[in-house]
Amino acid sequence: MTTITYPVKGMSCQHCVNAVTSQLTGLAAVSGVTIDLVPDGTSLVTITSDGPLAEDAVRAALEEAGGYQLTSD
């Protein structure tokens, strides 16, 4: 099992959390997603998966969910 936390900008409400969770759990090998929502700030998205995920796949899922972006904060 691999668990990694990503800082994500652009999330503001529970709808955002649901959209991101849905997109990320659709990725192969993902077994869980938890989100510490910071409205209009940098939220923390923790993904548990069977192995490492390609960052490009995470970025694409966030974009598809609603234009959310990984940040370096």
N, C-alpha and C positions, 0 to 999 in steps of 0.2 A: 504494500500500500504506500502511496505517495500523497502527502498533503502539502499544499503550497497556498500561500495567501498573496493575493494581488491587490494593489491599490487601484481603485477605479473611480474616475470622475464622471459626473453627469447624472447620477442617480438622485432622485428627490423624494420618492414615495414608495408605497407598497407595490404599486403597479410595476415600477421599475424593478423592484426585487423579484417579483413574479416572472417578469419577462426574461431577466438575466438568468434566473434559476432554471427556467424552462429551456433556454438555449444551451446552457452549459451542461445540463443533465442529458441533453441529446448527443453530446460528444461521446464517442466510443471510449470505454474504460472508466468513465466518470461514475462514481458510486454515491457521491454526496456533494452538496453545495450549501454553504452557510454564508450569510451576508450580514455584516455589521453596518447598517445604513447610517450614513452621515448626510442628511439632506443638503444638497447643493455644496457639499464638500467632497472629501475623499473617503469613499466607503471601502471597507475591506471585504473582499470576496475570497472565501477559503474553499478550495476544491480538493476533494479526496478522490483519488483514482487508483486504478490497478498499477499504473506506472506513470512515468513522466509524460506530460502533455507538451505538444509543440506550442510555443507561445503564439505563433501565427494562428493556430486553431482557436485559441482563447480570444485573441483580438478579433477574429472574424465572427465568433459567436457573440461577443459584446456589441459589435457593430450591427449585427443582424437583430439583436434584441432591442435596439433603439439608439444606436449611435454613441454608446458609452465607450470610454477609452481608458486603457491602462495608463497609469501615470507613474512617475518615479518618486512621488511624494512619500 
